[in-house]
Amino acid sequence: MSADQANQIAVAVGADYPVDEDALRAAIADANLPTLLLALAQLSGERRWLEDPYRPTMPRGLDDHDSAGLDDDRQAEVREAALRALIEWRAGRLEPGPELAPGEIAERLAISLSEPVDPAYGELLAEEMGAIPRHGKPALPPQPKQLNALVIGAGMSGICAAIKLKASGIAFSLVDKNDGFGGTWLENEYPGCGVDTPSHLYSFSFARRADWQGYFAERAQLADYFEDLAAEHSLDQNARFGLEVTSARWDGDQARWEVELRNRAGRLESVRPRILISAVGHFNRPSIPPIAGLDEFPGPCMHTARWDSSVDLTAKRVAVIGSGASAMQVVPALAGVAAELVVVQRSRQWAIPHPNVGRRVSPGVQRLLADYPFYGAWYRLRQFWRFGDRLHPALQLDRGYQDPDYAVNAVNASHRRFLTKYIAAELEGRDDLIELSVPDYPAYGKRPLIDHGWYSAIRRADVELLEGSVGAVEGNRIVLADGRRREVDAIVLATGFKTLEILGPIEVVGRSGQSLRERWGPDDARAFLGMTVPDFPNFFILFGPNTSTGHGGSAFLSTEFQVRYLTELLAEMSNHKIRCVECRPEAFDDYNVEIDQALSRTVWTHPRVDNYYRNAAGRIVGTSPLSYLDYWKRTRHPQLSDFIIESEEPPLDER
C-alpha cells in the first residue's frame, strides 16, 4: 500500500471511522507486534521503530510471535505510539512515510522476522503487498467479438480468470458442473473441513479479507469468500451452472474451439470460443478405491468430497479409510461423535503443529487488518514468507548428505527430528501408536499437513488406528488385506482425488486431430509453464501440470501469476491482430526437461516416498520444483517468441 492509497482510505472512511480512543486502544492491544512495528514505521515515516530497542527477536517455530520478544514496557510504548500515529493520521495531521522501494520491503521484512530475506524477492514482495500493481489493466482496444473466451470451472482459478478478463474488456463466459461458485469449497462439506494455509494468505492479493474468523479458516467462510467475490464483480452475468464440458475440438479453418456442453438432463449444446481456458483444477474428481464388495455395503458410504449431511453418524461405528489431508480433519471432528472410529491408514504422514490451529481472530485484530494502514499488507507478507519459499531449500537433495534414507539434507534432517519429537510427545505412553505414526521417509516427502487434533484423536479409547489397506467389504465388515476384520455401520472414504487425470473426462482434440489424453496417456500431463501445449492453439490450463507448490504457500499466488500471464498474452493477441497462438515444441520440450531435472533433485522423488504427485512411471506430475520467485519471473510477461503466431487475415477490400 502506498502513501497515496493510505490517504485515500483516510478520506473514504470519513465520519464512519469513530475516533474512540478506548476502542482503538483495545484493538491495538490485540495486535501482532512484529506487524504493528512494520506498519507504525511506514505510517509515521520513522525507521527507528525497526531498530533497537524495538527490533523483534526471532520467533519460535511457526508462532506469530505476538509480543515480538519485547518486555511489557516496550510493548506498551509501541502500542501507544501506534495509537497516536493512527489518530494523527486519521485527523489529517500525519502524512504517511515515503513509499518503500522493493529492496527496502525485503529488508524490513527480514528485520521483522529476524532472519535473512533475499533482496531478489523485493519486487515480488512489493507486488504481494500491493505497493506495485500485479494486475494492471492491459492496454486493449475495444474488443472485436471474435476475441472471446470460455472459462471451464468456477473455483479459485476460474474466478480469478473471470475477474481479470472482465477488467481487460475481453468477452467471456464461464461454465461449471456445480450450482455455484467456489469449486473445492463448494463441493467439500465434511465435518472439520477447512484450509491448511493461514487464512490471511489464502486469498487473492487484490481481494484480501480482514474478517476471517479463524487463523485457519473453516470451509463455510471460504465458500462465502468466493461467493462474495463473484457477487462483487457481478460474475453471475457471465456464468452458467449445471453444465459439464464433454469435449473441445480445434477448428483450424475458423481458428475457434468447438466445445460441447451437457446439462444434467443430458441435453447437448455447443459454443465456439476463440480462447479456451481450463480452470478445473486437480481436486474435483474423487478417487474411489476399487474395493471388492464396497458397492454392496448396507450402511452409509460416502467420500469426503461427496458428503451427505443428512446422515447422522452419532453413536455409529464408523470406518475412515485414508490418512491424508481430509482424514487429518475429519477424524478429529468425528472422534467422540461416533461410538467407535476405525481409521485405516495405508501410509503415514508428517503433521506439523501450528499454534494458530483453532485460534479465533479477535474483533480487534480484524479491525486492524481492515483499518490500520499497512498492517494487513505486512501481516500477509509475513505469512507469505514463513509458509512459502522459506521452506524450499529443505526439500532439495544434497547428494553429499551422509544419511539419505533419513533425510535429503541437514535442514530436512532437523525438521524430521523436530516432527518426530512432536509425535512422541503427543502420543506419550502409547508406544504402539508412535510406531504406527512416525514415517520412514524424509520430512515433506508428501504434502505438509497441519495437525488439527489428529494425534489427540487417535489416542482416544474409542478410536482404533489400523495400518494396512482394505482388501474387501463383506456385508457390514471391512476386511483388511492381512485378514483383520471390523464391523462398522458407516464408511467414510478419505481417499483423495484423481489428481493425475488433468482435465478429467474432457476430451480435448488439437490441430492434428490428436487428443490431449492420447498425448499425455492416463497420468503424464505436461505443459509449457504448466499452461499450454503444442498442437493446442489458444488453449490454456490454470493450475495445470507441475504448478502446485509442494513446499507450502498458497495456490492463490501461482494462480495470480498464471492469470496475469494469460491476460497479457491476450492483450498481445489483440494489439497485434493475432488470431491464434500455439506453444512452440522446442519451448515446451526445453521447459519440461528442465522441470524433470529439477524434480529429480527434490525430496518428492525419494525412493521411500509414495505420494499423489507421482504417476505410475514415478514421474512427478502435479507439483512444481520451482520456488515462487522463479515461477513469478518466468510468468511475469509472456514472450511471443515462445509461440507460433497466426495473424488475422485482412478483409478482402484491404488486400
N, C-alpha and C positions, 0 to 999 in steps of 0.2 A: 504494500500500500504506500503510495506516495504522499507527500505533504499536501498536495492539492486534493487528493482523494480524502484525506483526513479532514480537511477543511470543508469539503462537500458534505461529509457526514455531519459535521457540526451544524451546518445550515439546514440539512434535511431533518435532523431530529427536532430542532427548534424547541418549541414550548412543550412538546411531548416528552422531552427528556427532563424529568424532575430533578432539580438541584436540591437533593435531600442528602445532606452530608452523612447522616446516620445510615441511610440505606446504602450509599456509596461505600462508606467505610466497612459496612458489613459484607458487601460484595468483595471488596479488595482483601478482606481478611481471609477469604477462601482462595485467593489467587495462588497460582503456582509461581513461586518467587523467581526461578530462573527465567520464566517467560515474562513476568512483570518487569524484571530488570531490563530486559531487551526492549520492551515497549516503552518503559519510562525513559531510557536513554535516547530512544528515537523521538519520542514526543517532546521531550524537554530540550533535545539537542545537546545534552550533557553526557559525554562519554564516560565521565567519572563513575557512573553507576555500574560500569562493567569492569572497573578496576578495584584493586584492594582499597578498602576492606570489604567491598561488596561482591567481589568476584565469586561466583558459585564454585563449590567444591565438586568433585567427581561423584556422580550418583552411584548407588549400589544396584547392580542388576538392572532390571527394567523399570525400577521405581521412578515415578515422576519427579522425585526429589523436591517436594513442595517447599521445603524450608531453604533450599539452596545451600544447606550446610552452615547457615548464618546463626549466630546466637539470637536470643529473643530481642535484645535491644536493637541490633542491626535490622532484624526483620521488621520491627515496629517502625524504625526510621524509614526504611524503603517503602513500606505501605503508606505511611503518612505523606511522603514525598509524591508517591504515585497519586494519592487522593488530591493533593494540592495542584499537581500538574493537570489532572483531569478537570478540576473545577475552573482553573485559569483558562485552559483551552476552550472549555465549554462557554465561558463568558467572553471569548474573543480576545483575551489578553495575552495569550500564548501562541506564538507561531511555531508549528512543529519544526523539528530539525531538518536539515537538508536531506534530500533523497540519498540513499546509500548506493554506492557503486556495487556491482556484483561481488568484487573481491572483499569489500567491507562486510557484506552479508555473510559470506563464508567465514570470515574472521570472527564476527560477533557470534555466529552460531557455535563455533569452536570454543569460544570463551564460555558460553552458556552451558555447554556440555562437558567442559573441562577435558576435551580430547581433540585430537587433530581432525580438521576437515580440509580436504584438498581444495586449494583455491580454484582448481579447474571446475569445481562444481558451482562456482559463483553464479553464472548466468542461468543455469538450471534452477538453482535455489531462488534466484530473483523472479523467475517465471512462476515458480510454485507458490510464492508468497504474494504474487500479483504486482510486484514492483515494476516489471516489464511485461507487456502483453504476450500471452501464449497464442491466443486465438484472435489475431487481428482479422478484420473483415477483408477477405480478398477483394482486390480491385476489379470486380467483374462488371462488364457492360450488361445492359438488360438481357436476360437470358432468352435465347431462342427456344421454342418449345421442344426442339429435338434433344436438348441437353437436360434430360430429366433422369431421375434415379429411383430405383426401388430398393428399399431397405428391408431385409428379412430379419425380423426379430425386434421386440420392443423391450428388451432388457437394458442393462447398463450401456453396452456398446451402441445399440440401436438408438437409444435416447440421445446419447452424445452426438451421434452422426446426424440425427434429425435436427437437433438444436443448431448445429453448425451449418448444415445445409440450408436451413431456413435463414440464418443470419447472412449467408453468402448469396441469397437470392436464387438458389438453384431449386427448380421444381422437383418435388419428390413425393413419394407415397411410402407408407410403412405398413407392413402386414405382420401378423403374429398368430400363431396357432391358439394362443390363450385368449382370455376375455378382457385383458387389460395390460397396462404397463407393469414392468417390474421383473420379468424374466425369472431368474432363480428365486428371487424373494417374493414373487407371486406364487410360485409353484410349491415351495417348501414351507410346510406349516407344522412340522413335527414338534413335539414338546422340547423346549430347550434350544430351538433353532436360533442362531444368531451369527455374528461375524467374528472371525478370529483376527481381524485387523482393527486397530484402535479406531473408534467411531470418527474422530475428527480428521483422520486421514482417509477414511473410507467415504469419500465424496469427491465431486469434481472441484478442481481449483477455482473454477468460475462460479461455483454454487456451494460454497461452504455453508454448513449448518451450525448454528450456535446452540440450538435447543435439544441436542442429543440428551436423552435421559440417562444413559449409561455410558461408561467409557468403552465398553464393548456392546454395541447396540444389539437389541433383540430384533427378531425378524419383523415384527409388526411395524416398528418405526422405520426400518429400512424400506419396507414396502411403501410406507407413507412418503418417504423421501422421493422415491421415483414418481409416485402419483402426483405429488405436489409440483415436482419439476416439470412433468409433462403438462400439467394444468397451467403453470406459469407461462409456458411457451406455446400454449394452445396447440399442442401436438395432436390432439384428437381430431383436428381439422384435416390432418393428413393420414390418419391411421385407420386401418380396418382390422378387425379381430375375428377370431374363429376361422381363419384361413391358413391353410398349410401349403407351402410351396412344394410341389412334387417334382418338377423338372424345370430346367432352363437350358435353352439351346441358342447358340450364337448364329445369327443370320448375317453372314458376311456381306451380302449384297446391300442390305439396308443398314448395316452396322448397328444392329439392335439385338437385344436378348428377347427371345420368345419364352415367356415364363408362364407355366401352368400352375394355377391355384385350385385348391379343392376345399370346399366348405364342409362342415360336419355332416351335412346331408348327402355328401358325395358329389355334389354338383361341381362341374369344372368350368373354369373360365381362364382366359389368357390375357396377359398385358405385355406391352412391348417397350420396356425402358431402354434408354441408351446406356445407362450405367446400372450395374447390379452390385449391391453391397450385401454381403452376408454378415449378420451380427447375431448368429445363432449360438455362439459360444461353445464351451466344452461340457457344461454341466446341465444339460436339458434332456438327455435320454437315459433313464435309469438302467443300470446294469442288473439284470435278474439272473442269478446263478442257475445253471441247469441241474437242479437237484431233483432226483427221481422222487415222485410222489408229492412234490410241493403243490401241484395243482389240485390234489385231492385232499389237502389238509382241511379238516372240518371246521376249524375256527377262523377268526380274522387273520389275514396275512397281508401285510402292506409294506411297500417300500417307503423309506422316509420321505422321498420326493413325491409320493402319491398318498399322503397321509389322509386317513378317513377320520375326521374329528368326531364323527357320530359314534365311533367305537370307544367304549369305556373300558379301560384296562385296569381299573381299580380292583384290587384283590384277585387279579388273574395271575396265572403262571405264564410268564412271557419269555420267549427266547429272542434275543437280539443277535443277529448274525452279522458280524463285522466289528472292526475295532478302529476304523479310521475317523475322519473328521466328524461325520454326522453321529457316529456311535459315541464319540467323546462327549457329545452334547446330550444325546437322547438318553443314554444310560443314567447319568446323574439325575435327569429330570424324571425318569420312571422309577428309580430306586426309592422305595418307601411308599410308592403308589401301588405298584404291582405286589401281589402276595409273595411271589418269587420271581427272580430275574436270573435267567441263564444267558450268559454272554459267551458267544463262540468267537474266539479270536484266532484268525488264520495267521496273522503276523503281528509282531509287537511294534509299538510306536514310541517315539520320544515325545514327551509332552512338556511344554515349557510353563513354568509358573509365572504368573503376572499379577502384581499386587492390585491392579485395577479391575480384575475379573470380578464381576458382581458389584462393583462400586458405582454408586449413582453420582451423576454430575449435579452439583448443588445449584440452586437458583442463582447464587452469587456468581459462580463461575460461568453459568450460561449468560448472565448479563455482561460480564467482562468480555466474553467471546464475541458478543454482539455489538457492544458499545465502546469498549476501551480501544482507542486507536492502536493498531499494530498488534494487539495482544493475540487475537485469533490467528493471524498470519504467522506469527512467531511460534505459537504453540503447535500449529500444524507442521511447521518446518522442523521442529524438534522431533516430532513423530516420524516425519519423512526420513530423517537421518537414522534414527535409532531402529526403525523397522525396515530400513531399506538396504542401501549399498554398504552400510557398516558391516553387515554380516557376510557380504560377498566373498572376501578373502578366505573366510573359514571353510568355504566349500571347494576350494581349489586344491588339486592334488599336488603335493610336494613329493616328488619321486625319491627324494633322499630321506624321507621320514622313516625312522627305524622300526615302526610298528604299524605297517599298513593295514593289518587286519583290524586294528583297534581304532584308528583314525587316519585321516588323509593329510594332516599337518599338525603342527604343535598347537595352534589355536583351536582347531577342531577337537584335539585331544582334551584341552582344558574344558571345552564345552561338554564333552562326554563325561568327564569326571564330575562336573557340577550337576548335570542332569541325573547321573547315576546316584549321587548322594541325595538328590531331591527325592527320587523314587524310594530309596531306602528309608528316608525319614518319614515319608508319607505312609509307608507300609511297615513301619517298625513293629516287630513282633510277629509279622506274617512272612516268614521266610519262603513259604510256598508261593505266595503272590509275588514276592520280589523276583523269584526265579522265573516266573511266568511273564514278568513285566520288563526286565532290562533287555533291550535289543542286542543282538550280536553283530550289528552293523554300525558304521560310524554315525555320529550325530548329524542330523539334517539329510541323511540319505533318502528320506521321504519328506514330504511337505511338513514344515514345522507346525505343530499343533499347540494350541493353548489348553492348559489344564482347566477345565470348567467343573472340576469336582470328580474327575474320573477315579482317582486313587481312593478318595474317600468313599465313593460308591462301591467299588469292587471289594472293599474290605468289610462291607456290611454282612451280617449273618444271613440276610435274605437275598444275597447276590452271589452267584457262583460263576467264576471265570474258568472256561474250558479252552485249552489251546488245541487247535486242530481245524478240521473243516467238516461241514455237514455232508455226509455221503448220500443220505436219503431221508425222506419223511414217510413214516409208516403210521397211518391213522393220526392220532394226536401225539405221536412221538417223533422227536428229531433223533436221527441216528448218525453219530459221528463216524468218520472213515475208519476209526480204530474199533468201532463196535459199541462205544458208550451210548447209552440211551437216556433221554429225559422226556418226561411227559409235560406237555405245555398246552395252554389254552389259546395262545396267540403267538404269531411270529412277526417280528419286525426285521425287515431286510435293510440293514445299513451297509449296503454293498456298493455304493458309489454310482458312477456314471460311465457310459461308453465314451470316455474322453478321447480315445484314439480315432474314433469314427468322426473326423471333422466333417461338418455339414450333414451328418446323419444320413437319412434316407434320400436326400435330394439328389437327383441325377443332373449333373451339370456337364453339358456337352460343348466342347470348344470348337474352334475354327476347323480343325482337321476331322471332326466327327468323333474323336475320342473323348470319353467321359473322364472326369476327374477321378472317379472310382477306379477306372481302368488304369489310369496313370499312376495313382497312388497305391493301388491294392487296398486291402481291407484296413491297414493300420500304419501306413507310411507316408502321411501327408507332409509335403514340403512346399514352401513358398518363399519368394524373394521378400525379405523383411517381414516374413510371416503374413504377407498381404496379397501377393499377386503371383500368377503362374503363367509361363509361356503357353501360347496357344489358346489363352482365355482372355481375349481383349475386354477392356472396360469392366473387368470383374475384380472385386476387392473383398478381402476377408478381414474382418476385425476380430481380434483375439484368436488369430489363426494359429497354425503350427509354429512351435518354438517361440511363442510370445508370452506365455505365462511365466511369471518370475518365481522360481523355486526357492529363492533366498529370502523372500519376505516382501514387505512393502504392500502396495495396493494396486489391484488391477486397473483402478481408475487412471493411474499415472500413464501406463503404456497405452491405454485406450485413447487418452487425450493426444499422445504423440501420434498415434496412427490416424486419428481423425483430422488432425492438423495437416499431416502429410497428404491425406486424401483430398481435403478441400483445396489445398494449394495446387495440387495436381489438376483438379477440375478447373481451377481458375486459369491455369496454363492452357488447358484444352480450349477454354472459351476465348481467351485472349489471342490465341494463335490459330483459331478456327480449325482445331483438330477434332476429327470425329471419333477416332479411337486410338487408344494406346495399348500396347501389348509388351509385356516384360521380355527383354532380350534373353535368350537362352544362356548366353555367357554370364550375364549378371546374376541370373538365377543359380547357375552352377557354381560360380565362384563364391557366392554368399553361402550356399548350403555346405560346400566343402569347408569353409571357414567355421561355420556353426558346428558341424560334426567334429572338427578338430578341437574346438574349444570345449565341447561337451565331453570329449574323451578325457579331459583334464579336470573333471568335476567329480564330486562325491556320488552323484546320481548313477554313475557307471561302475561304481564299486561292485566287485563280484558277489558280495553278500547282500546287495540291495535289490529288492524286487518292489517296484513302485508302479503307479498307474501312468507314469510318464513314458515308460518303455514299451516298445512293440515286441512282437514275437521274436524278431531277429536281434533284439537287445538295443535297438536304436532309440534314443530319447526323442520323442515326437512333440510332446506338449510344452516342455519347459525350455526357456531361453538360457544360454550360458552367459549372456551379456549383462553387464551392470546397467542400471537405469541411465547413467551418464552416457555410456557407449550407445545404447539404443536411441537415446534422445539425440545424440549427434547425427546418427545415421538417418533419422526420420525428420530432422529439423526442416529440411527443404528438399522436395523431390528434384531429381536430376533427369531431364528429358533424355539424356544420353543413355539411360538405363532402359529405354523403351523404344520399340518400333512404332513409328508415328505414321498415321494415315490421316491426311488432311481432308477437309471438306472440299468437294468439287465445286467450283464456282458455277453460278447459274449460266444457262446457255447464252443469254444475251451479254454476258461478261467475258465469254471466252474469245 
